[in-house]
Every structure is written in C-alpha cells, then in structure tokens.
Amino acid sequence: MDRLPHAGAGRARGHVPPRRAEPDLRTLVRALEARVAELDPDAWPKVAIAARRLAVNSSEVEDGSALAALRQVELEHVDDAAAASMRELSESLDEAAWDAQEAGDEARYDSPFRRSRAVSALAFALSREPDEAIYEAAYAVGTPEDLLRGLTS
C-alpha cells in the first residue's frame, strides 16, 4: 500500500495533504488561507498561538517536550534547538502513522498523524513561521474548517 503524504510532509517534501472524506477540502484550505491572508501579518503570531493551542489540545499531544514547546510559543520565545526537537518528534509520529497505514489500520493512523501535525505546528512557530504553523494546526485539529470553527467559537 502506498503511503499517503502528510500535511507537514507535503509542505517540506513536495507532496499534498491526504484526501479526507470532507466535501471540497480544497475550498476549505483556500478559506483558511484567505482568512489568514486578511489578517495583518502582525496578528499572525497571536492567531498561530491560538491555532497551536487548539491543535495540541484536540490531537491530545501529551509529550512533555511538546507541551514545554507550546509554553515557549505562548511566551513568544524562539528556540532553534526546541524547533529541531519538534521536527524530529513530528517525523517519528509521521513514521508511526505511515506504519499504521501500511498495515491497513486506518483507525490507528489518525492519532499519530494529527499529533505529528500539532508538533510540526510547534516547530514552525518556534522557527517564526506562523503561517506554516497555522496550516499544520488545521490538520492537527481535523480540517481547516474545524480550525476556523475552533478559532471563532
């Protein structure tokens, strides 16, 4: 079975996010991008913080280093070493998701995929890339529409 590329992997390796059952996912991604593009770029970090918090909570990330990274992001600290650590953790979670997918266990795929996206969002945030962090957070939450609903509720 071929591996479906992950949202974060797609950004870094030239793949596209996996197709989901939601209607017209491309429209939802464009809506998220348009919503973020409407914001003053100075507001992106605050939106990104809220998006990452929502992503970490909804994907049930429990790794101590990821939770510490979220605290650093909320305090607006930039940390290259922590960003690298989050990228490594994200890759490990991607591998777990791919392994589940290759085994045909789609139920076991979703959790590490979403956690990987949340951790990847933290890595981007720690690297001062709030737009990429928001993108990754959308897939950690579920879909861009889910993220928009969570941010506006």
Stockholm file with secondary structure:
# STOCKHOLM 1.0

chainA/1-153         MDRLPHAGAGRARGHVPPRRAEPDLRTLVRALEARVAELDPDAWPKVAIAARRLAVNSSEVEDGSALAALRQVELEHVDDAAAASMRELSESLDEAAWDAQEAGDEARYDSPFRRSRAVSALAFALSREPDEAIYEAAYAVGTPEDLLRGLTS
#=GR chainA/1-153 SS CCCCCCHHHHHHHSCCCCCCSSTTHHHHHHHHHHHHHHSCGGGHHHHHHHHHHHHHHHHTCCCHHHHHHHHHHHTTCCCHHHHHHHHHHHHHHHHHHHHHHHTTCHHHHHHHHHHHHHHHHHHHHHTTCHHHHHHHHHHHHSSHHHHHHHHHC
#=GC SS_cons         CCCCCCHHHHHHHSCCCCCCSSTTHHHHHHHHHHHHHHSCGGGHHHHHHHHHHHHHHHHTCCCHHHHHHHHHHHTTCCCHHHHHHHHHHHHHHHHHHHHHHHTTCHHHHHHHHHHHHHHHHHHHHHTTCHHHHHHHHHHHHSSHHHHHHHHHC
//
